[in-house]
Amino acid sequence: MQLFKYFDFAQSTSMLSTAINRSTHDLIGFGLMFFVIFLAFAQFGSLVFGNYMRDFSTFGDSLCVHTVPFKHHRNYCFLVKTPVGL
């Protein structure tokens, strides 16, 4: 990667650059698997909770709900309205 060749001015950044260059394929594989599993959870949420909760009624809404923890937005009010038997 051409971007990381400019980080070789110090030993610590050189080590970081080398580590990232060596693990690029593993990071891409991890990102791909994370994306597939994330989409599977969103689809599962839409299928299971879609009839009971408005936030999971469509696949797009389910994706938005699943990104909430990444944004550090803690709004769990929609969980209170979930039926008890679900």
N, C-alpha and C positions, 0 to 999 in steps of 0.2 A: 504494500500500500504506500503510495507516494506521500500521503499526508504525514505518516509517522516517521519518515526519514528526517524531518525537521526537528524532531524531538530528541535527537541524539546529542544535544549539547551538554547534558548533565548525565551522570551515571544513573540516577533514579528514573529519569524520564526515558533513558535508553533501555533500562530493564523493563519498564512498562510497555514501551514500543515493541520490544522483542516478545514479551508475553502475549500481547494482543495479536501480533502477526502470527505467532505459533498457534493460537487458539481460534483463529478466524473461522475455520471450518466447523469447529465444535460450537461456536457461538451462533453461527447461521443455522446449524441443525437444531440447537436448543430453541432459537427463536421460531423456527418453523413448527416444531412440536408444541411449543407454548401456544402459538396462534391456533393450531388445530384443536387442542384441548380447550382453549378458551371459547372457540366457536361451538364446540360440543356442549359445554356447560350452558352457553346462552340458548342453544336449541333445546336442551333438556328443561331449562327454566321456562321457556316459552310453552313447551308441550305439557308440562306438569302443572304449572301455576297459571297458565294463560286464561283459563275459564274463571278463575277465582280472583285474580288480582289484575287491576288495570295496568300496572307497571310491567307486567309480563305478557300482555295481550298479543303483542306482535314480536317477531324476531328482532326487529330494530330496537324496540323498547327494551327488550331483554338484554340486548348488547349494552345499551346505555346504563341499565341497572347494574350490570356486571362490571362496568368501568368505574362505578362510584368508589369502591375501596382504593383504587389507584389515585383518585383525586383527593383523598383524605376528607371526604365529605360524609359525615356521619348522620344520615337521616334515616332512621329506622321506623318512622311512623307508619310506613306501608305494611310492616310486619305485624303491627298490632291488629290490623283489620283482617288478618288471615283467619279463615275458619279453623276452629280447634281440632277438628277431625282430620285435617289435611297433613 
